[in-house]
Amino acid sequence: MLNIIGLGPGNENYITKLGEKLIEQSEVLIGGKRNLETIKNFRGEKIEMASNLKEILEYINTNTHKQISVIASGDPFIYGVGRYLSKNIDNKNLNIVSGISSLQYIFSKIYVDMNDLYITSSHGKVPDFDYILSHKKVCMVTDSKIGPHEISNEIIKRGVKKIVVVGENLSYDNEQITIGSPEEILKIEKFDMNVVVILDEE
Ligand SMILES: C[S@@+](CC[C@H](N)C(=O)[O-])C[C@H]1O[C@@H](n2cnc3c(N)ncnc32)[C@H](O)[C@@H]1O
């Protein structure tokens, strides 16, 4: 059985008890660099996962005798590795353990419910901003190409009234949450790893 475990936004206090127990019982942990670093006292083997997904899949398929857990940030099924692995591994052999997504985390910090939320990502694609900005409540996981500045510019270009929330390094000691108009967001020079919430002005 392969575990795919969501670690939450980053701070180890957000890992579920079940996730923690399964990690402890694992012989091999596979995950991104940041996620592997979160699990400090692991005695087994750690394998770094980046763009080497095919190799990782091959490793998993040829080492079924080992207790392997793939760890993913947030929730594995929100723009995470859960999608690729669940499409390529017989689901009967998968145990997926949800985690608290960075998206859920930011909404708890800004006291806004997630009802009717439109979830999207800028990872590796050109987002359709006309469609995205037609929603009242959006949360976007971002990458280095399209982040708070680009999103703010797209809002200004369309003349729509929106409030932008940028959540950086969520759950870590250097967490920063900025709330402002697109114009105010553009004044900030640089953002670290972030999610962006876009809300209709009330
Ligand atoms: C591949 S996606 C994974 C999302 C993850 N599955 C989740 O549910 O949070 C990676 C993106 O998630 C966002 N992210 C993940 N953890 C974060 C954190 N602690 N603070 C801010 N953004 C975070 C960033 O936009 C980052 O580029």
Ligand as a Chemical Component Dictionary entry (heavy atoms), coordinates in Angstrom:
data_LIG
# 
_chem_comp.id                   LIG 
_chem_comp.type                 NON-POLYMER 
_chem_comp.pdbx_formal_charge   0 
_chem_comp.three_letter_code    LIG 
# 
loop_
_chem_comp_atom.comp_id 
_chem_comp_atom.atom_id 
_chem_comp_atom.alt_atom_id 
_chem_comp_atom.type_symbol 
_chem_comp_atom.charge 
_chem_comp_atom.model_Cartn_x 
_chem_comp_atom.model_Cartn_y 
_chem_comp_atom.model_Cartn_z 
_chem_comp_atom.pdbx_ordinal 
LIG C1  C1  C 0  2.159  22.581 -6.110 1  
LIG S1  S1  S 1  1.139  23.708 -5.216 2  
LIG C2  C2  C 0  0.648  22.726 -3.868 3  
LIG C3  C3  C 0  -0.567 23.217 -3.131 4  
LIG C4  C4  C 0  -0.868 22.290 -1.957 5  
LIG N1  N1  N 0  -1.268 21.002 -2.399 6  
LIG C5  C5  C 0  -1.915 22.845 -0.987 7  
LIG O1  O1  O 0  -2.978 22.249 -0.847 8  
LIG O2  O2  O -1 -1.628 23.875 -0.350 9  
LIG C6  C6  C 0  2.387  24.722 -4.519 10 
LIG C7  C7  C 0  1.859  26.109 -4.302 11 
LIG O3  O3  O 0  1.015  26.120 -3.167 12 
LIG C8  C8  C 0  1.130  27.348 -2.492 13 
LIG N2  N2  N 0  1.636  27.087 -1.132 14 
LIG C9  C9  C 0  1.875  25.889 -0.590 15 
LIG N3  N3  N 0  2.262  26.022 0.698  16 
LIG C10 C10 C 0  2.265  27.342 0.970  17 
LIG C11 C11 C 0  2.567  28.118 2.124  18 
LIG N4  N4  N 0  2.950  27.563 3.264  19 
LIG N5  N5  N 0  2.462  29.461 2.032  20 
LIG C12 C12 C 0  2.060  30.050 0.897  21 
LIG N6  N6  N 0  1.763  29.367 -0.236 22 
LIG C13 C13 C 0  1.854  28.034 -0.192 23 
LIG C14 C14 C 0  2.095  28.208 -3.327 24 
LIG O4  O4  O 0  1.324  28.924 -4.271 25 
LIG C15 C15 C 0  2.922  27.157 -4.026 26 
LIG O5  O5  O 0  3.516  27.655 -5.202 27 
# 
loop_
_chem_comp_bond.comp_id 
_chem_comp_bond.atom_id_1 
_chem_comp_bond.atom_id_2 
_chem_comp_bond.value_order 
_chem_comp_bond.pdbx_ordinal 
LIG C1  S1  SING 1  
LIG S1  C2  SING 2  
LIG S1  C6  SING 3  
LIG C2  C3  SING 4  
LIG C3  C4  SING 5  
LIG C4  N1  SING 6  
LIG C4  C5  SING 7  
LIG C5  O1  DOUB 8  
LIG C5  O2  SING 9  
LIG C6  C7  SING 10 
LIG C7  O3  SING 11 
LIG C7  C15 SING 12 
LIG O3  C8  SING 13 
LIG C8  N2  SING 14 
LIG C8  C14 SING 15 
LIG N2  C9  SING 16 
LIG N2  C13 SING 17 
LIG C9  N3  DOUB 18 
LIG N3  C10 SING 19 
LIG C10 C11 SING 20 
LIG C10 C13 DOUB 21 
LIG C11 N4  SING 22 
LIG C11 N5  DOUB 23 
LIG N5  C12 SING 24 
LIG C12 N6  DOUB 25 
LIG N6  C13 SING 26 
LIG C14 O4  SING 27 
LIG C14 C15 SING 28 
LIG C15 O5  SING 29 
# 
